[in-house]
Amino acid sequence: MSKLTKKVSPTSGLSPGTLVHVGEKRIEKPVITVFEYNEKSYEEQTLSSISEMEEHSLDGQVTWVDISGIHAIDVIEDVGKKYDIHPLILEDVINTSQRIKIEEYKDYVYIVVKMIYLKEHTREIIDEQVSILLGKNFVVSFQEGEGDVFDGIRNWIRSGKGRIRSLHSDYLAYALLDAIVDSYFTILEEIGDAIEVLEVELTQRPTSELINTIHSMKKQTMFLRRAIWPLREVIGGMERIGQPLIEDHTLTYLKDVYDHVIQIIETVETFRDLLSGMLDLYLSSMSHRMNEVMKVLTIIATIFIPLTFIAGVYGMNFQYMPGLTCHWGYYIMLGVMLVAGLIMLFLFKKNKWI
C-alpha cells in the first residue's frame, strides 16, 4: 500500500515537459502489447518498441496499446510522437505521484487513476498508477509493472464475446475504468472479512496487538478513500465530454460505473466508522479491565486498613497496654482482626461493590 505522503519530486526545478521517471521501477524491461480489432477480426502483438507497430486501416478498427513499465523514457517519447501527445501529459504519465484526474484536449482525453488489486498467492494489496489516453480510434494505457485487472477485457477481445469488438475506443476506455472500479470491490470484501474477525477478537480476547491491526486497517481505508473519491470527478468529466470522443451509448455504461463508485465510497465510509468504533471499544475495554483491577486492589487495601491500624496500635508495646499480659491476647486480637475483615467484606457485598 502506498504511503500517504510522497517525497519531493526530482523534477523540481526542471523545465516543464522534461521527462524524468518518478517512482519505483517495478519491471526490468517495458512490455508493449498491442490489440487491433474490429467486429470481424483482431490482431495481438507483443512489441519491444512502438516503431514496430504495423499500420492498418480496417473499417472501424480500434487500437489498444498497453504499456507495462513506464521508466523507459524512450518508449514514452515514441508514444508521444506517434499520437502527438503534449509533453506535459507525457511528464505526468511517468510521474507516479500524480493525483487522480481527467484532462480534456482537442483530439484526446487523459485520465489518471489508481489500480488496486490482490496479489494472487500472497493476498498482498498492490496499488499502482494507471494512465489512460483516449483518442478517436485508439486507447493507450500506461502501467507501472506487470499484473493488472484487465485480463477479462483481453479475453473478450480475443474471443469476440460481449460487445467490445463491435463498439469504439470510448467503450474500451469505459471497460478499463470499470475493471479498475470492480477490483475495489474485491479489496473491500477482503477488508470486510478482516473487520469481522477483528470484531470477534476484540470482544473476546482484546490484546495490545489489536491496536496495531486497527491502525493498519484504518490506513488502508484512508488510502482507498483517497483513491476512490476523485473517481467521481473522472467519471463525471467523461460524461460531460460527449461527441466525438464519447458516444451516447457509452454514457449509460459510465453512469453505471458512477453508481459503483458511489457504492464503494459509502462502503469505505462505513468501514472507517466501524474501525473508529472498534478503536473506541478497545480503549473502553482496556479502561474497564484497568478499573476492575483497581477495584480489587482498592477492596483489598480497604480491608487491611483497620487490620493495619489494630496491628500498629498493639505493635507499640507500651507498658500497661490492655491485653499485653493476657495468655490468650495474641489469639484474641487475631480473632478481632478476622471479624473486622469479615464485617467489611459483608458490607462490600451488601452494597454490591463486589
N, C-alpha and C positions, 0 to 999 in steps of 0.2 A: 504494500500500500504506500502511496506517495506521501512525502512529508507535507505538512500544512503550509510551510513556507519554503521558498526557493532562495538559493544564493544569488548574489548579484550576477546578472548575465554578463558573459565575456564579450558580448557585442557592445557593451557600454563604451562610448567614445568613438566608435567606428561610424563611417558614413552610412546613411540609410540604404538598405538593399544589399549590404555586404553579407555574403553567405558564410556563416560560422555555425557549426553544429553545436547546439546547447542541449545537453542531456547525456544519458547513458548509452553507450554503444552495445546494443543487445544482439547483434548478429555480425558475424565477421565480414561477410560479403553480401551486398544487397541482392535480393531476388526480385526479378521483374516478371510478372505473369500477365499476359495479355489475352483477353477474351474478345473476340469479334464475332458478333452474331446478328442474325435477323430471324424472322419467324420460321424460315425453312432450314437454316443450317447455322453451324457455329464453328469457330476455329480457336484453338487454345495453343498458346506458345509460352515457353519459359525462356527469357532472354537474359543476356548479360549487360546489354546496353539498349537504350531507346533507338539508336541508329539502326538496329537490326529489324525494326518493325517494318513489315511489308504493307504497302498502301493498297487498300481495296476500296471499291466504290459500289458495293452491293446496295440494292434498294432497301431502305430502312435499317441500314447497318448501325449497330451501337458498338462502341469500343470501350472496354473497361480495362484500364491499365492499373494493376495492383502492385504497388512497390512496397516491399518489406525491407526495412533498413534505410534510414534517411541520413546517415552520417556521411555518405559518399557525395561530396559537393558536385562532382562532375555529372552524376546521374540526375540530380535535381536541376542542374543548369540545362541539361539536354531536354528535360521535360518542359522547362520554361521556354526554350527556343521552339520546340515542336508545336506547342499550343499557345504561344505568345502570351505567357503569364507574366504579370508585373513582378519586378524584382522584390518588392516589399512582401508580396504573397509568398514567394519562394523563401524569403527570410523567415517568415512566420512558420512555414512548413517544417523547417529544421530546428526551430526553437521549441523544445518540448515543454516549456513552461508557459505556453500560450493559454490565455483564458478561452473558455468555450464561447464561440461567437459565429455569426454569419455575416458575410460581406458580399454585396451585390456589385458586379461590374457589368460592363456593356455586353460582353459575349459569354460570361460565365459567372458562377456563384462559388464562393469559397466558404467552406464550413469547417469548423474545428470542434471536435467532441472528444470525450474520454470513453475509451472502451475498457470495460471491466469484465473479467471472466475468471473462472476457477481453473487452475492447472489440473489436468486430468488425473494424475496419480497422487499428487501431494495435497490436493484440495486447497492449495495456496491461492490467495486472491491476487491476480495480476491486473495491473492497470497500465494503460499506455495511451498516448495521444494519437488520434486518427484525424488526418486532414483529408477533406473530400473536395475535389474540383468538379463541378457540374457544368458541362457545356451542352450545346445543342444536340450533338450526337456522340458525346463521349463523357466518361467519368474517369477521373484519376484519383485513386485512394493511396494515401501515404501512411504506412505503419512503422512503428519503431523496431519491431522484430517479428520473428515467425510466431505463428499461433494467433488465431483470431476467432471470431464468431460468424464468419462468412461462408463456412463450408456448405450450409444449406443452399445459399444463393448459387454457389458454383455448381452444385449438383442439379439445381433447377435448369441452369443454362445448358449443362451437358446433356441432360435427359430430355429437355424440351417440355417438362411438366410445368403446370402453372401457366401464368400469363406473361411471365417476364420477357420471353423472347418475342412476343407479339407487340410489346409496348416499347417505349422510347427510353432515353437515358434518364429522364426525370423519375421514371418508375424504378430504375436501378438504384438511383440515389436514395429514393424512399426506402427500398428494400434494405440497403446498407444501414440506414438510420434505424429502421425497425428491428433489425437483428441486434444492433447495439443496445437499444432500449430493452428488448426482450431479455438480453443477458443480465440486465439489472434484476429482473425477477428471480433468476437463479441465485444471485448473491443474496437477495432479500430473504429467500426461502432458507438459505444456509444460516443467515443471521437469526432468523425467526426461530429455527430449531435450537440454535445455541442459547438464545434467550430463555426458551422454555426449560432447558436443562439447568441453566444458571439460576432460574427462579426456584426450582426444586431444591438445589443445593443450598440456596440462600435461606430457605425456610427450615431446612432440616439440619444442615451442617455448615453454619456460617463460619468461614475461616478468613484469615488475613489475606490469603492468596486470591480470594474472590474480588477484592478491591482492585487488583491489577487487571483482572479479566474484565471487570465492568468498565474500567477506564479505556482498555484496549478496544472494546466493542463500541464505546461512545466515540472513539476516534474514527473507527470505521464508518459509523453512521454519519459523522460530520463530513468525512470525505465524500460519501455518497451524496449527501445533501448539496455540497459544493459542485458536484459533477452534474446533478440532475436538474437543479433549479434553473440554470441558464438554458437548458434544452427547451424550455417553454418558449423562450425568445427565438431560438433557432428554428423550431417548427413553425412558430407564428410568422417568422420572417419569410420562410419558404412559401407559406400560404399567400403572402402579400405580393410575391414576385410576379406570379401569373405568367401569361404568354410573353415570349415564345418558349422560355425555358421550362416552365411548369404548366403542363396541360390540365384542363379542367377535371378530367377523370382521376388524376393523381391527387387532387385536393381532398377527395373523400378519404383516401388512404392516409394522407397526412393528418387529417382530423382524428383518425383512429389512433395514430401514434401519439398525438397530443393528449388524448384521453389516457393512454397508457402512462405517459409522463406524469400527469396529474395524479393518477393512482399510485405511482411509485413515490411521489412526493408525500402524499398522505401517509403511506406506509412507513416511510423513513421518519416522519414526524412522530408517528405513533411509537416506533422503536425508541426514538430519543426520549420520549416521555416515560416509557417503560424503564429504560436504563437509569434515568434520573430518579424515578421512583424506587428502583432497586438500590441505588446508592443511598437514598434516604432510609430505606428499610434496613440496609446493612448497618448504617450508623446508629439507627434506633435500636437494632438488635444488640449491637455491641454495648451501647449505653445501658440497655436493660440488663444484660449479663453483668455489667460492672455494678449496677445498682443492687442486684441480687447478692453479689459477693460482699459489697459494703454493708448490706443489711445483715448478713450472717455475722460478719465481723463486729458490727455495732452491737448486736444482741449479745454476743459472747463477752465483749468488753463491758457492757452494761451489767450483766450478771456478776462479773467479777469485781465491780466497783464496791459493793457492800462487803464482799468477802475480803477484798484487799484492805478495806477500812478496819474490819474486825481483826485481821491478822496484824495490821500495823499497830493498832492500839495495844494488843496483847503482846506484841513483839518489843514493847518499850521496856518491860521487865522492871518497872518501878517497885520498890518495896511496898508492901501492904496493898497491892492491887488485888481486887476480889478474884478468888479462884486460883491464885498462884500456888498456894499450898494444898489445894484440893487434889486428892488422889485421882479423881476422875475428871479434873478440869480440862485436860487436853481433849479427851473424847467428847466432853460436853460442848466445847467450842466447835469441834468438827461437826457435831450434830446441828448446832445453831447455824453454822455456815451452810450446811446441806439444806436445811429447812429454808433459809433465806433464798438460796438459789432456786429451789423448787417453787417457792411462792412467786418469784419473778417470772419463771417460766409459765406458771399458771396465768399470771396477769398478761403476759405477752400473747398467750393462746386465746384468752378471753377477749382481748381487744383485736384479735385477728391480725396481729403483727407478724406472726409466723404461721 
